[in-house]
Amino acid sequence: MREFIVEADGGSRGNPGPAGYGAVVLDAATGETLTEAAEYLGTATNNVAEYRGLLAGLRAAHALDPGARVRVRMDSKLVVEQMSGRWKIKHPDMKPLAMEARSVFPPDQVTYEWIPRERNKQADRLANEAMDAGAKGEQWSPSLSRADLATKTEATPAAARAGAGRRTEATPADAPPSAVSAAPTADHTAEPASESVAGGSGTAVAAGGRTAAPEAVPAAAADAGPRTVGGGQAHPSASSVPSAPGWSAAPDLGAPATLVLLRHGETPLTPQKRFSGSGGTDPALSAAGREQAHRVADALARRGTIQAIVASPLARTRETAGIVAARLNLDVTIEDGLRETDFGAWEGLTFGEVRERYPDDLNAWLADPEAHPTGGGESFAETAVRLAATREKLVAAYRGRTALLVTHVTPIKTLIRLALGAPPESLFRMELSAASLSAVAYYADGNASVRLFNDTSHLRP
């Protein structure tokens, strides 16, 4: 089995302030640099930048060989201890980033090791190069990077490296007080109580790797319909082309993978706003739902842009997809990752009925995306990890094409939220109607563009 070393770093000049990350993938046997990645993030905190660097390194390694073993080495005690499972992740901005990082490789393929800052020089310099480029309104370019020069005369990737340009680094805000004292203390500042997961541009990867734009995984509301209570960015993909920050000229990235998101038509449970996930009775479409499916099929036929259809395995989505496919003369591919969340004992109940019967469980579920519905089922955090992986697969499969995904409320809201990099509570502020259309375009530089949301114009007479 092939083995990689991923070294990653991130920093913020202000905390929060102008931030960037760097990551490098090394061949563990030879010490050869295989991939470098860096990105200017705009305004963000140190910890966010460090996690973004980790994501970029893991995804670059996965692009090279998804079956490889990976040794992650970072000078962030916080990230290493949290990803190793020894420190609890409490901060709401850290949880989704850590969860996304854990989804890149199977857990048994990745180990984490803390190293001193002077041994993380290559990633540190990449992060500083990204921040320097961002300060000038430019994108980081692999062709101009000097980060790899420090390793050319060293025998192994583990050799000590000389100091590089400094950036302010946070102390571990989520660590217990006793653990904080064990973290490196040189050139550190205190972490603020809240963090801004600020997206930016300027992403680039050398040698065919890929970087991750801001990702947060807590997911969405269910088929139970919109709720007013609170609870829980750009897409990561392969690229060797830098994206331009702000409104400056961008390179031609080619045609994106465009995913048109269709919520299934109504079932008998939809008008009653009952929880209807993947663990319940699996209802078929009602007469109204079938009529909605025919209307959306006609609208899509008039547009003439759909090239493939992918559907959740549940009855209501398969039936909706079948009606559309017959109109467009296309086949339907079933994708299990697009299924709705399993709502456990809440399946078939209204929101009010759940609050009456299981108030404590409901409150916990609304407050924490890792909480499970009564009786088991699937947490929104677990749903989101599944959907992030499914999105990766579909974007790769339909690069340069337009695919219709026939799915549910939680998957659609989750994909929209991830594309926007919106905060967790945004999921409860989205209205998503039965048989509505939304669309996201995913570009080769890792950026996503939401082009449509909750369009129901085709349902009007």
Helices and strands as residue ranges (DSSP letters): E 3-12, E 17-27, E 33-44, H 46-64, E 69-74, H 77-83, H 94-102, G 107-109, E 110-114, G 117-119, H 121-135, G 142-144, G 147-151, E 169-170, H 177-180, E 188-189, E 204-205, E 210-211, E 237-238, E 257-263, H 287-303, E 308-311, H 315-328, E 332-334, G 336-338, G 344-346, H 351-357, H 359-367, H 380-397, E 402-407, H 409-420, G 424-429, E 437-442, E 448-455, G 457-459
